[in-house]
Amino acid sequence: MPAACDSLLEDIEDIVSAQDVKPHDRQFARKNVVPKVRKRNSQKNVQADDDPPSDSIIPGAQKIWIRTWGCSHNNSDGEYMAGQLASYGYKITENAAEADLWLLNSCTVKSPAEDHFRNSIKKAQEDDKKVVLAGCVPQAQPRQDYLKGLSIIGVQQIDRVVEVVEETIKGHSVRLLGQKKDNGKRLGGARLDLPKIRKNPLIEIISINTGCLNACTYCKTKHARGDLASYPTEELVDRAKQSFQEGVCEIWLTSEDTGAYGRDIGTDLPTLLWKLVEVIPEGAMLRLGMTNPPYILEHLEEMAKILNHPRVYAFLHIPVQSASDSILMEMKREYCVADFKRVVDFLKEKVPGITIATDIICGFPGETDEDFQDTMKLVEEYRFPSLFINQFYPRPGTPAAKMHQVPALVKKQRTKDLSQLFHSYNPYDHKVGERQRVLVTEDSFDCQFYVAHNQFYEQVLVPKDPEFMGKMVEVDIYEAGKHFMKGRPLSDANVFTPSITRPLAKGEVSGITEVSKRHLLPEHQSPASRRGSTRQSR
């Protein structure tokens, strides 16, 4: 994720190269802050005569509300930005109304997600909030009219979010959209040891690479995230170790395509996974992220062994998108339906009970009734327990947007038909009466239960006993629904505590070592005096 607004930009997160200013070094080297700053030119943002001059505003004393849309990769970015801002002194609030600044972290996969993002910008402006924009939408298309005059933090620049927020608080508009490289090679993303506030203190989301090797004709994310760039294996293992030391009991690996990991740095996904398995404590679990069929085919044997490991969920998300080879060719998906079936059939045979999740796009340009019926037959054959159904939306700047479109009513009807098929079967009915060991990690949406997952990453609801949170519990399954089961803990159930430390409190910043604390807040300075000295050094 190159020049401020000149072209479509690549990639997401951000690694700090040697010449870049780190957030904790800012008060010692403010002369190195290089964002282009310009005064807002919209009438709405012109500073009123009775407002204090920008130099009198003390950064770090404000409240910030962060909203993130999209994938787990985007959520990880949001957690990193929250951690850095909190480390600098800003208060992260869950109350949008009381916030001084809104940090909006966007997703560009589908039109509705961008619509929500655009509406949130409008709402912030109506409520006279300062705004900083992040994520894939402004990274891919920073020159859109509704983004004009607003501060943007690029997906490879999230380690500099403190600078952008500070300048925005002062009334300036800042755009950091560059791409970071080391000796001409694009780096994988944000440093993994940056401060972070986990939304769930029990779950660590680790981005193992950013970007991908594909060129899917419908995908807008590629414009933001760019080509594949993988983190070194040792850095990922270190991050996992740190997470477990902070009380995490579940790790999610994420990226635009986890299966492609390492192809740019001379390694591969199974090699990484075997290294990670070595550091997972008993009672903690690892969940793999989405992988496209082409990059898992060559590793099927090893992946089956890994997915059978007791500390790895027997779960894999493999998007098929369509069961028509002609449509897959138009999508440039680089596999055929037979490839997808080979992956699924092999894993179902070698990993008994494995959960295969998949994605399907309804109404891709050129999709005929016959093409769609092939997709329906695939779902009927495999009865996927987890199916993400997406109506096709043409994204601006993608090849698919220029193709002959399927009528909107047809797309809508196909989406409805596939949804009805999906809801016609119950994947968990046969599990009633089973005894399972589950890991409890969060509250249910209605707050009536705790949410746990069994070995196959199937959702199991358990009673809200605080003793269970973050623990492995044995339960008897007594009820099953479409998306969940309900488990009754055994009267003499062993509540197994993973061999890890107490989790961080909700909102507590991860990754703050004693060394980084001294950098962020010198021993003999209060927050106020630190901020004062920072302003004077400019």
Phi and psi in degrees as a GROMACS rama.xvg file:
@    title "Ramachandran Plot"
@    xaxis  label "Phi"
@    yaxis  label "Psi"
@TYPE xy
-56.64  153.155  ALA-3
-46.1088  -61.0514  ALA-4
-134.865  21.9114  CYS-5
-84.45  -28.004  ASP-6
-156.265  174.865  SER-7
-63.8331  138.543  LEU-8
-110.913  158.187  LEU-9
-105.929  163.317  GLU-10
59.9747  176.024  ASP-11
-116.967  -98.2311  ILE-12
-65.817  -129.01  GLU-13
-176.509  121.384  ASP-14
-104.978  148.475  ILE-15
-93.2221  119.32  VAL-16
-83.7982  169.714  SER-17
-57.7573  -36.2497  ALA-18
-82.6525  -6.69538  GLN-19
-82.5722  148.83  ASP-20
-78.9644  126.938  VAL-21
-85.4572  152.041  LYS-22
-56.3422  -40.5774  PRO-23
-76.7553  -6.82163  HIS-24
-96.7795  -1.87732  ASP-25
-61.6862  -40.9741  ARG-26
-70.6481  -13.1476  GLN-27
-99.4793  -12.3569  PHE-28
-145.091  50.6736  ALA-29
-64.7073  -23.2178  ARG-30
-65.4843  -16.3698  LYS-31
-88.7876  -0.177921  ASN-32
-72.9021  122.208  VAL-33
-119.591  8.99932  VAL-34
-62.2586  144.402  PRO-35
-74.1594  126.299  LYS-36
-116.904  134.1  VAL-37
-138.599  145.571  ARG-38
-66.9386  141.569  LYS-39
-60.2979  136.837  ARG-40
-105.868  -4.44815  ASN-41
-75.9058  145.105  SER-42
-58.6395  -34.001  GLN-43
-63.1797  -29.4507  LYS-44
-102.545  5.51564  ASN-45
-66.5115  132.789  VAL-46
-68.0654  127.591  GLN-47
-70.0905  154.081  ALA-48
-60.6737  -31.1801  ASP-49
-91.9536  2.11593  ASP-50
-75.44  149.439  ASP-51
-67.3004  146.538  PRO-52
-60.9207  151.713  PRO-53
-60.164  -32.2607  SER-54
-67.5398  -16.7217  ASP-55
-90.4971  -6.97153  SER-56
-78.7567  131.857  ILE-57
-97.5559  105.603  ILE-58
-64.2883  149.38  PRO-59
97.3384  -6.20937  GLY-60
-103.087  2.53134  ALA-61
-97.1551  166.634  GLN-62
-101.769  138.662  LYS-63
-126.984  133.048  ILE-64
-107.659  129.174  TRP-65
-115.111  127.908  ILE-66
-122.573  128.125  ARG-67
-121.363  134.275  THR-68
-111.254  157.294  TRP-69
100.571  -151.854  GLY-70
-78.3412  174.14  CYS-71
-65.2943  -28.7941  SER-72
-61.0218  -46.3283  HIS-73
-63.9527  -37.8325  ASN-74
-64.6914  -37.4448  ASN-75
-62.8067  -41.8676  SER-76
-59.2735  -42.6315  ASP-77
-63.069  -38.3679  GLY-78
-64.9224  -40.0041  GLU-79
-65.3522  -42.4719  TYR-80
-64.9182  -40.5464  MET-81
-61.6825  -41.9401  ALA-82
-63.7853  -42.0035  GLY-83
-66.5941  -42.0022  GLN-84
-65.4641  -42.8548  LEU-85
-64.7802  -38.4424  ALA-86
-62.8916  -31.5159  SER-87
-80.9906  -14.4223  TYR-88
123.438  -13.0085  GLY-89
-67.469  147.386  TYR-90
-94.4784  122.135  LYS-91
-87.1751  120.37  ILE-92
-115.205  150.929  THR-93
-95.4869  0.428722  GLU-94
-101.948  102.861  ASN-95
-60.8622  -35.8111  ALA-96
-65.6103  -33.141  ALA-97
-87.4451  -7.92133  GLU-98
-74.0447  147.053  ALA-99
-85.5194  -28.1938  ASP-100
-139.456  140.018  LEU-101
-106.376  126.292  TRP-102
-104.348  110.705  LEU-103
-107.333  113.423  LEU-104
-105.459  106.626  ASN-105
-95.6559  164.994  SER-106
-127.047  138.229  CYS-107
-111.961  10.0627  THR-108
-63.8766  -46.2553  VAL-109
-129.424  153.809  LYS-110
-58.0444  -43.3299  SER-111
-58.4529  -35.8881  PRO-112
-64.5291  -41.0822  ALA-113
-68.6832  -34.3782  GLU-114
-61.2077  -43.2807  ASP-115
-62.0253  -40.7436  HIS-116
-61.3866  -48.3075  PHE-117
-61.654  -42.1537  ARG-118
-65.9976  -33.8897  ASN-119
-68.6589  -36.4222  SER-120
-62.1185  -46.3407  ILE-121
-60.4115  -43.046  LYS-122
-62.9202  -42.132  LYS-123
-60.8839  -42.8153  ALA-124
-66.891  -38.7141  GLN-125
-63.8762  -34.4934  GLU-126
-89.4749  7.83347  ASP-127
59.8591  41.6146  ASP-128
-96.3829  146.682  LYS-129
-69.4981  149.512  LYS-130
-134.214  133.993  VAL-131
-123.746  132.601  VAL-132
-107.072  141.067  LEU-133
-140.916  177.687  ALA-134
90.8217  -166.725  GLY-135
-78.4668  -26.4796  CYS-136
-65.2356  -58.4822  VAL-137
-68.6203  -26.1286  PRO-138
-65.923  -40.9431  GLN-139
-80.9541  -34.59  ALA-140
-139.02  70.4211  GLN-141
-71.0874  -11.3322  PRO-142
-97.8683  10.0142  ARG-143
-61.3516  145.266  GLN-144
-56.4039  -41.2512  ASP-145
-75.358  -4.10385  TYR-146
-99.2041  -5.0746  LEU-147
-62.2928  137.131  LYS-148
77.8028  2.11855  GLY-149
-106.385  150.152  LEU-150
-73.89  140.813  SER-151
-131.876  133.909  ILE-152
-112.242  118.44  ILE-153
-71.6322  160.814  GLY-154
-68.0028  -20.3033  VAL-155
-97.9821  9.89882  GLN-156
-121.663  16.8841  GLN-157
-67.2657  -14.3943  ILE-158
-74.8534  -4.57944  ASP-159
-114.506  23.1552  ARG-160
-62.9968  -31.667  VAL-161
-61.6555  -42.8228  VAL-162
-62.4167  -45.2294  GLU-163
-65.3964  -42.9629  VAL-164
-64.0952  -42.1609  VAL-165
-60.0565  -47.0807  GLU-166
-67.1283  -35.0429  GLU-167
-67.7554  -40.8495  THR-168
-57.4834  -35.0237  ILE-169
-79.3702  -3.48925  LYS-170
98.4555  10.2072  GLY-171
-97.6224  160.342  HIS-172
-110.796  122.753  SER-173
-124.44  137.636  VAL-174
-130.417  115.798  ARG-175
-115.97  103.423  LEU-176
-126.676  11.7141  LEU-177
-70.7047  168.043  GLY-178
-111.046  130.548  GLN-179
-92.4985  136.415  LYS-180
-134.996  158.145  LYS-181
-129.824  113.497  ASP-182
53.8791  40.8272  ASN-183
84.6504  -6.56704  GLY-184
-101.365  129.474  LYS-185
-66.4468  136.239  ARG-186
-86.2628  162.308  LEU-187
-73.2883  -25.2354  GLY-188
152.687  -162.304  GLY-189
-62.5691  146.845  ALA-190
-54.7659  134.859  ARG-191
-74.6752  -15.2548  LEU-192
-97.8874  15.5631  ASP-193
-67.1687  154.221  LEU-194
-58.718  148.517  PRO-195
-148.143  145.433  LYS-196
-112.391  109.019  ILE-197
-73.1415  134.339  ARG-198
-59.5358  -39.3598  LYS-199
-120.168  112.458  ASN-200
-60.1227  -14.1291  PRO-201
-90.7901  -11.0587  LEU-202
-122.395  124.347  ILE-203
-105.627  126.76  GLU-204
-100.933  119.946  ILE-205
-116.305  119.661  ILE-206
-82.0216  116.033  SER-207
-87.9867  -22.4117  ILE-208
-158.183  167.176  ASN-209
-129.632  152.205  THR-210
75.2669  -175.453  GLY-211
-154.179  177.871  CYS-212
-101.247  -3.18754  LEU-213
-89.4892  173.67  ASN-214
-140.974  51.3076  ALA-215
-57.7275  135.235  CYS-216
-71.418  -16.0165  THR-217
-98.6388  -6.81231  TYR-218
-89.1049  124.261  CYS-219
-93.0716  -23.0178  LYS-220
-61.0374  -33.3175  THR-221
-57.09  -35.688  LYS-222
-64.1285  -27.5663  HIS-223
-93.994  -42.3327  ALA-224
-91.5852  -23.9435  ARG-225
76.4439  -159.422  GLY-226
-79.2471  167.307  ASP-227
-60.6619  134.516  LEU-228
-145.954  115.92  ALA-229
-101.994  146.929  SER-230
-76.7379  146.619  TYR-231
-60.5196  143.549  PRO-232
-55.9124  -42.6798  THR-233
-64.3132  -34.0233  GLU-234
-67.5734  -38.2646  GLU-235
-67.778  -40.4577  LEU-236
-64.9946  -41.4167  VAL-237
-61.5365  -40.9296  ASP-238
-64.8975  -39.9231  ARG-239
-62.0096  -45.3227  ALA-240
-58.3583  -45.9253  LYS-241
-60.3546  -41.1217  GLN-242
-61.461  -44.8638  SER-243
-65.5774  -33.3956  PHE-244
-68.5811  -17.7169  GLN-245
-101.834  15.5577  GLU-246
91.7809  4.86223  GLY-247
-67.4069  141.444  VAL-248
-120.602  -0.818117  CYS-249
-145.441  130.822  GLU-250
-115.362  133.48  ILE-251
-107.209  125.829  TRP-252
-91.1688  133.995  LEU-253
-140.326  158.574  THR-254
175.777  179.462  SER-255
-69.4636  -23.301  GLU-256
-163.412  96.4382  ASP-257
-65.2101  -29.397  THR-258
-63.8257  -24.8659  GLY-259
-85.116  -1.35131  ALA-260
-50.2674  134.951  TYR-261
87.4566  -10.3097  GLY-262
-64.7604  -21.1962  ARG-263
-92.3503  -10.6658  ASP-264
-126.634  16.15  ILE-265
78.1732  29.1798  GLY-266
-140.695  -166.135  THR-267
-152.416  172.975  ASP-268
-63.5017  -47.9184  LEU-269
-57.1508  -38.4447  PRO-270
-59.2275  -45.2709  THR-271
-62.4197  -45.5321  LEU-272
-64.2693  -39.6186  LEU-273
-63.9245  -35.5095  TRP-274
-66.4206  -40.651  LYS-275
-68.4572  -39.9682  LEU-276
-57.304  -32.9137  VAL-277
-62.9629  -26.4252  GLU-278
-107.422  3.98741  VAL-279
-80.7932  121.741  ILE-280
-68.5797  156.662  PRO-281
-60.9267  132.992  GLU-282
94.3929  -12.1367  GLY-283
-99.9569  160.633  ALA-284
-135.4  155.387  MET-285
-119.048  130.735  LEU-286
-115.468  128.88  ARG-287
-82.9507  150.509  LEU-288
-94.3648  -167.888  GLY-289
-66.6178  137.963  MET-290
-136.391  135.159  THR-291
-79.7076  149.292  ASN-292
-52.8913  -41.5578  PRO-293
-59.0576  -31.5224  PRO-294
-95.4348  0.211578  TYR-295
-106.596  -19.9266  ILE-296
-55.8544  -43.1546  LEU-297
-77.8053  -8.08906  GLU-298
-117.917  20.9169  HIS-299
-58.3245  -45.1126  LEU-300
-60.6502  -49.3048  GLU-301
-66.6366  -39.5294  GLU-302
-64.2818  -37.3003  MET-303
-62.1378  -42.0083  ALA-304
-62.7969  -42.5651  LYS-305
-66.6413  -42.5713  ILE-306
-70.3566  -14.6199  LEU-307
-88.0348  -5.97537  ASN-308
-68.1151  137.281  HIS-309
-63.6056  -17.1571  PRO-310
-105.206  13.7348  ARG-311
-123.683  128.486  VAL-312
-62.7031  134.486  TYR-313
-79.7796  72.2062  ALA-314
-146.445  137.044  PHE-315
-148.805  134.211  LEU-316
-100.84  110.667  HIS-317
-124.622  100.254  ILE-318
-69.5803  132.433  PRO-319
-100.153  -36.2587  VAL-320
70.9754  -40.8522  GLN-321
-159.719  151.516  SER-322
-102.164  21.0819  ALA-323
-111.675  121.738  SER-324
-62.2726  -35.5689  ASP-325
-66.2823  -38.5829  SER-326
-70.0726  -40.8004  ILE-327
-60.012  -35.546  LEU-328
-66.3225  -41.6905  MET-329
-66.4075  -30.8785  GLU-330
-76.5023  -15.3647  MET-331
59.7493  47.2869  LYS-332
-83.5019  -12.2916  ARG-333
65.5543  27.9911  GLU-334
-155.113  168.391  TYR-335
-117.166  172.27  CYS-336
-60.6489  -35.8687  VAL-337
-61.9553  -35.576  ALA-338
-62.4476  -46.6591  ASP-339
-59.826  -46.524  PHE-340
-62.8356  -37.5242  LYS-341
-61.7352  -44.1743  ARG-342
-61.8108  -50.0777  VAL-343
-65.2013  -45.9196  VAL-344
-62.4752  -42.6672  ASP-345
-62.5665  -47.659  PHE-346
-67.838  -36.2578  LEU-347
-66.2991  -31.6606  LYS-348
-75.6269  -43.991  GLU-349
-86.4809  -20.4801  LYS-350
-123.92  79.8124  VAL-351
-54.9477  128.904  PRO-352
88.2609  -1.77175  GLY-353
-54.0164  143.192  ILE-354
-94.1459  121.497  THR-355
-108.319  117.742  ILE-356
-100.258  147.806  ALA-357
-145.729  166.548  THR-358
-117.971  147.46  ASP-359
-137.66  136  ILE-360
-102.848  123.967  ILE-361
-97.499  128.309  CYS-362
84.3331  30.2572  GLY-363
-62.306  147.316  PHE-364
-50.0154  130.223  PRO-365
88.4711  -5.57646  GLY-366
-67.2367  121.663  GLU-367
-91.054  171.119  THR-368
-60.2484  -37.5908  ASP-369
-65.2291  -43.0506  GLU-370
-57.2544  -46.4764  ASP-371
-65.8517  -38.3915  PHE-372
-64.5421  -33.3001  GLN-373
-61.1396  -39.887  ASP-374
-66.3582  -42.153  THR-375
-59.4942  -41.7589  MET-376
-64.2291  -37.7082  LYS-377
-62.1522  -44.8684  LEU-378
-65.3305  -40.4206  VAL-379
-62.8159  -37.2739  GLU-380
-69.7635  -44.8837  GLU-381
-97.3242  -19.5247  TYR-382
45.1009  58.751  ARG-383
-56.2276  128.119  PHE-384
-71.1299  -23.8305  PRO-385
-128.891  114.309  SER-386
-134.613  120.639  LEU-387
-98.9701  109.854  PHE-388
-100.869  123.033  ILE-389
-124.519  124.248  ASN-390
-74.0302  136.437  GLN-391
-67.2678  132.238  PHE-392
-123.329  123.518  TYR-393
-71.1098  120.716  PRO-394
-94.7275  131.777  ARG-395
-54.9447  136.55  PRO-396
86.9229  -2.01584  GLY-397
-97.7841  150.222  THR-398
-56.7258  -36.474  PRO-399
-64.6813  -25.8112  ALA-400
-67.7931  -21.2764  ALA-401
-96.063  -3.78396  LYS-402
-80.1454  166.935  MET-403
-69.7478  120.764  HIS-404
-86.1461  145.599  GLN-405
-72.7627  136.202  VAL-406
-53.3857  144.096  PRO-407
-58.1792  -40.6447  ALA-408
-65.6602  -34.3592  LEU-409
-68.8185  -44.3553  VAL-410
-58.8811  -43.9673  LYS-411
-63.5534  -42.7888  LYS-412
-66.5851  -40.8257  GLN-413
-64.3989  -39.1902  ARG-414
-61.7519  -41.6476  THR-415
-65.5718  -44.1611  LYS-416
-62.1888  -43.2519  ASP-417
-66.8983  -38.5126  LEU-418
-62.6472  -40.7234  SER-419
-63.7883  -40.892  GLN-420
-62.3522  -45.7168  LEU-421
-58.7992  -40.0659  PHE-422
-84.0088  2.04373  HIS-423
-84.684  -9.7481  SER-424
-128.092  150.693  TYR-425
-114.175  109.382  ASN-426
-74.6323  -12.4437  PRO-427
-113.259  2.02651  TYR-428
-56.9301  -37.9581  ASP-429
-72.1864  -6.02666  HIS-430
-94.8186  -5.57148  LYS-431
-61.92  131.143  VAL-432
99.7486  -12.5076  GLY-433
-75.1131  155.437  GLU-434
-106.04  126.456  ARG-435
-132.171  153.463  GLN-436
-102.778  126.193  ARG-437
-127.394  151.648  VAL-438
-105.871  121.269  LEU-439
-91.7316  126.371  VAL-440
-132.113  -15.3308  THR-441
-162.493  172.28  GLU-442
-81.4546  148.806  ASP-443
-72.1314  163.585  SER-444
-58.4785  -38.2922  PHE-445
-88.3799  2.31237  ASP-446
63.7608  17.8368  CYS-447
-91.2749  -19.0676  GLN-448
-138.077  168.344  PHE-449
-93.6104  149.64  TYR-450
-102.127  128.903  VAL-451
-127.52  168.104  ALA-452
-133.238  141.294  HIS-453
-87.7694  -171.996  ASN-454
-58.2824  -25.2856  GLN-455
-100.355  16.0751  PHE-456
56.6313  33.4871  TYR-457
-88.7028  140.243  GLU-458
-77.9943  128.037  GLN-459
-126.065  123.814  VAL-460
-90.3864  133.045  LEU-461
-128.644  160.96  VAL-462
-59.2551  152.49  PRO-463
-82.9462  74.1247  LYS-464
-103.29  114.923  ASP-465
-52.8051  -22.9953  PRO-466
-62.7701  -24.4599  GLU-467
-85.2739  -25.4489  PHE-468
-60.6669  127.687  MET-469
77.9473  12.2712  GLY-470
-121.477  161.268  LYS-471
-88.6707  129.754  MET-472
-132.039  141.55  VAL-473
-90.0905  131.326  GLU-474
-135.674  155.91  VAL-475
-101.795  127.576  ASP-476
-78.8551  122.181  ILE-477
-118.809  -6.70622  TYR-478
-156.149  148.685  GLU-479
-136.298  138.746  ALA-480
-119.563  -168.728  GLY-481
-66.4948  -40.6384  LYS-482
-116.329  4.52946  HIS-483
-157.04  167.096  PHE-484
-123.489  163.717  MET-485
-117.018  135.485  LYS-486
-120.277  138.974  GLY-487
-106.395  116.182  ARG-488
-59.5231  142.644  PRO-489
-64.9927  145.933  LEU-490
-60.2755  -31.8382  SER-491
-111.65  32.1306  ASP-492
-61.8214  138.176  ALA-493
-79.3032  121.52  ASN-494
-98.3201  104.73  VAL-495
-92.1817  122.691  PHE-496
-92.8207  121.379  THR-497
-55.6687  147.824  PRO-498
-77.5502  63.0236  SER-499
-136.185  172.35  ILE-500
-83.0811  176.433  THR-501
-60.2122  134.233  ARG-502
-64.1921  155.327  PRO-503
-64.0069  153.128  LEU-504
-71.4608  156.453  ALA-505
-60.0205  127.874  LYS-506
90.3248  -9.08923  GLY-507
-75.1765  142.974  GLU-508
-83.1213  128.213  VAL-509
-84.072  153.688  SER-510
78.6926  12.2521  GLY-511
-92.1629  99.5362  ILE-512
-83.4489  169.096  THR-513
-61.8235  -35.6234  GLU-514
-64.9605  -47.5982  VAL-515
-69.2625  -29.4877  SER-516
-62.3589  -38.856  LYS-517
-67.7279  -33.7673  ARG-518
-69.6873  -42.3847  HIS-519
-71.5975  -34.6357  LEU-520
-144.483  94.3387  LEU-521
-51.9079  145.878  PRO-522
-54.0135  -37.4634  GLU-523
-101.418  19.3234  HIS-524
-124.056  136.185  GLN-525
-79.1528  165.209  SER-526
-54.9362  -40.029  PRO-527
-66.3482  -45.1044  ALA-528
-68.1194  -31.7926  SER-529
-62.4325  -46.6753  ARG-530
-63.7796  -37.3262  ARG-531
-62.9007  -46.3759  GLY-532
-65.1508  -31.2254  SER-533
-63.6397  -45.3247  THR-534
-65.3732  -38.5425  ARG-535
-67.9109  -24.7681  GLN-536
-81.064  -5.81927  SER-537
